[in-house]
C-alpha cells in the first residue's frame, strides 16, 4: 500500500484506510457532503466527498474503507477529494499498517526505563514504582503500547513510554546538576507524571478520550491513583506522598494548561520543565518529519505559536538520512 506520508499533490489516492472520523456537512449552497479524517500508521489526512453518487457506498467512522481519489492542497496541507468509496473486506488490510508507532524499539525503551527504576533508593518510592512497572503485568502491557496524546505530540503506539522515558532522563540530568533536587522524588514523579493517560485515552486504533478522560483528565486520575496506592505501602511517609502527588498535579506548570496547582517545590518545577521540553521538541520533530527535507519555512503552528523553520544543519542531516 501507499502510505499517507508518501502522497504528493496531484497523486492518485487509492487504497484501504481507516476512516477515523466522518462528518455530514452542507456547503453554503445547501449541498450535502462528507468530511473525513483518514489514517494509517504514518499519519492522518483530511478528505472530502463532494458528490454523493452511487459510487459512494455506505460506511461509518472507525471502519476500514477502500477509496479512490485525487490528492489536492488546501491551506498548505494535503487533502483528498474522494470519488469512490466502499467498505473494505476482511483480508484486504493488516491492522498494523494503520496504527502509528514509535520510531524507537518499545522493548528497548521499557528495558531502559526499568534500569532507571532500579536506581531509586528511597524504599517506599522504589516499592511504589515497582508495584506498577515491574509487578503489574497487565498495567505494563497497557503502558508500553499506549499513546501519550490524541494529537499534538507522542500520539502513537509506544508514545507514552517514549515520552515518560525522555522526561525521566531529563530529570536525571537535572538532579545530577542541581543538588537542591531530591533525585528519588523527581525520578519517581517523572515516571508517574502521565500514568493517568493509560485511562484517559482508549487504545489504538481508536485513541480517543474515554469517559474518565473527558470528565476527570489524566492529571487528576494520576494523582488519585498514587494517592490510593501509597496507602497500600506500610509506613509510606505522608509528606513524601503529598510531594509526589503535588508533582503530578502541577506538572503542566500553569493553571490555564490544566494543572490545578502551580509548582511549589523544586522537584515539581524541574518536572514541569522536562515535560514541557520533551513535548515541544517532539512536536517540532513531528512537524519536521512531515515536511520535505529541502523546505526551509514550514508555516505557522498553533501548538508552538510560531512560524516554523528548519535550521540548515537539521535540513542537511535529514537529507543525508534519506
C-alpha positions in Angstrom: 0.0 0.0 0.0 1.0 3.7 -0.3 1.2 5.4 3.0 -0.3 8.8 3.6 3.0 10.5 4.2 4.2 9.4 0.7 1.5 11.2 -1.2 2.1 14.4 -3.1 -0.3 17.0 -4.5 -1.7 15.7 -7.8 -1.2 12.0 -6.9 -4.0 9.5 -7.4 -5.1 8.4 -3.9 -6.1 4.7 -3.9 -6.1 2.1 -1.2 -7.6 1.0 2.1 -7.5 3.4 5.0 -9.1 3.8 8.4 -11.9 6.3 8.5 -11.1 8.0 11.8 -14.0 10.4 11.6 -16.9 11.1 9.3 -19.0 14.3 9.4 -22.0 15.0 7.3 -21.9 18.7 6.4 -23.5 21.2 4.0 -21.9 23.8 1.7 -23.1 27.4 1.7 -25.4 26.5 -1.2 -27.0 23.7 0.9 -25.4 20.8 -0.8 -24.6 17.8 1.5 -21.0 16.5 1.6 -18.8 14.3 3.8 -15.7 15.4 5.6 -13.4 12.6 6.7 -10.2 12.1 8.5 -8.3 9.1 7.1 -5.5 7.4 9.0 -2.7 4.9 8.5 0.4 4.3 10.6 2.2 7.3 9.1 -0.4 9.9 9.9 -3.8 11.4 9.0 -5.2 13.3 6.0 -8.3 15.4 5.6 -10.6 14.0 2.9 -13.8 15.3 1.3 -16.6 13.6 -0.7 -18.3 16.4 -2.5 -20.5 14.4 -4.8 -22.6 11.7 -3.1 -23.2 9.5 -6.1 -23.8 5.8 -6.4 -20.1 5.3 -6.3 -20.1 6.3 -2.6 -21.3 3.2 -0.7 -22.4 3.3 2.9 -19.7 3.4 5.6 -19.2 4.8 9.2 -16.4 6.2 11.2 -13.8 3.7 12.6 -14.3 1.4 9.6 -11.7 0.5 7.0 -12.7 1.8 3.6 -11.3 1.4 0.1 -11.1 4.8 -1.6 -10.3 6.3 -4.9 -9.5 10.0 -5.3 -7.0 12.7 -6.0 -4.6 14.5 -3.6 -5.0 18.2 -3.6 -3.7 21.0 -1.4 -5.7 23.3 0.9 -4.1 26.0 3.1 -0.7 24.4 2.6 -1.7 20.9 3.6 -2.5 17.8 1.5 -6.2 17.0 1.2 -8.0 14.3 -0.7 -11.1 14.6 -3.0 -12.7 11.2 -3.0 -14.7 9.9 -6.0 -15.4 6.3 -5.0 -15.6 4.5 -1.6 -16.7 1.2 -0.3 -16.2 -0.8 3.0 -13.0 -2.8 2.9 -13.4 -6.6 3.3 -11.5 -8.7 5.8 -8.2 -9.7 4.4 -7.7 -6.5 2.4 -5.8 -4.8 5.2 -3.4 -5.5 8.1 -4.2 -3.7 11.3 -0.5 -2.9 12.0 -0.5 -0.7 8.8 -3.0 1.7 10.4 -1.5 2.2 13.9 1.2 4.8 14.2 4.1 3.5 16.2 7.2 5.0 17.9 10.3 5.0 15.7 12.2 3.5 18.7 12.0 -0.1 19.8 9.4 -0.4 22.5 11.0 -3.3 24.4 14.4 -1.5 24.4 12.8 1.7 25.8 11.0 -0.3 28.5 14.3 -2.0 29.5 15.9 1.4 29.8 13.1 2.7 32.0 13.4 -0.4 34.2 17.1 0.4 34.6 16.2 3.9 35.8 13.7 2.5 38.2 16.5 0.2 39.6 18.4 3.3 40.7 15.7 4.6 43.0 17.0 4.2 46.6 14.2 5.5 48.8 12.4 2.2 49.8 8.8 3.5 49.7 9.2 5.2 46.3 11.0 2.1 44.9 8.3 -0.2 46.1 5.6 2.1 44.7 7.3 2.3 41.3 8.0 -1.5 41.1 4.4 -2.3 42.1 3.3 -0.7 38.7 6.2 -1.1 36.3 7.6 -4.4 37.4 5.0 -6.4 39.3 1.7 -5.4 37.5 2.0 -7.2 34.1 -1.4 -6.0 32.9 -0.5 -2.4 33.6 2.9 -2.8 32.0 1.5 -4.2 28.7 -1.0 -1.4 28.5 1.6 1.3 29.3 4.1 0.0 26.7 1.7 0.3 23.8 -0.3 3.4 24.9 -0.1 6.8 23.2 0.6 10.0 25.1 -1.9 12.1 23.3 -4.8 12.1 20.8 -2.7 14.5 18.7 0.0 17.2 19.1 2.9 15.0 20.4 3.6 11.3 21.0 0.2 10.4 19.6 1.3 6.9 18.5 1.8 3.4 19.9 4.6 3.5 22.4 4.3 7.3 22.7 3.6 7.3 26.4 6.6 5.1 27.1 8.8 7.2 24.8 7.7 10.4 26.5 8.0 9.1 30.0 11.5 7.7 29.4 12.6 11.1 27.9 11.2 13.0 30.8 12.9 10.7 33.3 16.2 11.0 31.6 16.0 14.8 31.5 15.1 14.8 35.2 18.0 12.5 35.9 20.3 15.1 34.2 18.8 17.9 36.2 19.2 16.0 39.5 22.9 15.4 38.8 23.4 19.1 38.2 21.2 20.8 40.9 21.9 19.5 44.4 18.7 21.0 45.8 16.7 18.3 43.9 15.7 15.1 45.6 16.6 12.7 42.8 14.4 9.8 44.0 11.3 12.0 44.3 12.0 13.7 41.0 12.6 10.4 39.1 9.6 8.8 40.6 7.4 11.8 39.7 8.7 11.7 36.1 7.9 8.0 35.8 4.4 8.5 37.2 3.6 12.0 35.9 1.4 10.8 32.9 0.2 7.5 34.3 -3.3 8.8 34.1 -3.1 8.7 30.3 -3.4 4.9 30.3 -7.0 5.6 31.5 -7.6 8.9 29.8 -7.2 7.6 26.3 -8.5 4.4 24.7 -6.2 2.0 22.9 -5.5 2.1 19.1 -6.9 2.2 16.6 -9.5 4.4 18.3 -7.1 6.5 20.5 -10.0 8.7 21.7 -10.8 10.2 25.1 -12.6 7.8 27.5 -15.4 9.0 29.7 -12.9 9.3 32.6 -10.6 11.2 30.3 -13.3 13.6 29.4 -14.7 14.1 32.9 -11.6 13.8 35.0 -8.4 14.2 32.9 -5.1 12.4 33.3 -3.7 14.8 35.9 -6.4 14.1 38.4 -6.5 10.4 37.5 -2.8 10.1 38.1 -2.8 11.9 41.4 -5.8 9.8 42.6 -4.1 6.5 41.6 -0.9 7.4 43.5 -3.0 8.6 46.5 -4.7 5.2 46.7 -1.5 3.2 46.0 0.6 4.8 48.8 -2.0 3.7 51.3 -1.2 0.1 50.4 2.5 0.6 51.3 3.2 0.3 55.0 4.9 3.3 56.5 4.9 5.4 53.4 5.8 8.9 54.7 2.8 11.3 54.5 4.9 14.3 53.4 6.6 12.3 50.7 3.3 11.1 49.4 2.0 14.6 49.3 5.0 15.9 47.5 4.8 13.2 44.9 1.1 13.9 44.2 1.9 17.7 44.1 4.5 17.0 41.3 1.8 15.1 39.3 -0.9 17.8 39.9 1.4 20.7 38.9 3.4 19.2 36.0 1.7 21.3 33.4 3.1 24.3 35.2 0.2 26.7 34.8 -3.5 26.7 35.8 -4.5 27.6 32.2 -2.7 24.5 30.9 -4.7 22.1 33.1 -2.7 21.9 36.3 -4.9 22.5 39.4 -1.7 23.7 41.2 1.4 25.5 40.1 4.8 24.1 41.1 5.7 24.9 44.7 8.7 22.7 45.2 11.9 22.4 43.1 11.2 18.9 42.0 7.8 19.9 40.6 9.4 22.8 38.8 12.0 20.6 37.3 9.4 18.0 36.2 7.4 20.8 34.5 10.5 21.9 32.6 11.3 18.4 31.5 7.7 17.6 30.5 7.4 20.8 28.5 10.8 20.4 26.8 10.1 16.9 25.6 6.5 17.8 24.5 7.7 20.8 22.5 10.7 19.1 20.9 8.7 16.1 19.9 6.1 18.4 18.4 8.9 20.0 16.4 10.2 16.6 15.4 6.8 15.5 14.1 6.5 18.8 12.2 9.9 18.2 10.6 9.1 14.6 9.8 6.1 15.6 7.8 8.0 18.3 5.8 10.3 17.9 2.9 14.0 18.0 3.9 14.7 20.8 1.4 11.8 23.0 2.7 13.0 25.8 5.0 9.9 27.7 6.2 7.2 25.3 7.3 4.4 27.7 8.3 2.7 28.7 11.5 2.0 26.1 14.1 -0.5 26.9 16.8 0.9 24.4 19.3 4.2 26.2 19.4 2.7 29.6 18.5 5.4 30.3 15.9 6.2 30.3 12.2 8.4 27.2 12.0 11.7 26.9 10.1 14.2 24.1 9.8 17.7 25.0 10.6 20.3 24.5 7.8 22.1 21.9 9.9 18.9 19.9 10.6 17.9 20.0 6.9 21.3 18.8 5.9 21.2 16.0 8.4 17.7 14.9 7.2 18.8 14.9 3.6 21.8 12.7 4.4 19.5 10.2 6.2 17.1 9.9 3.3 
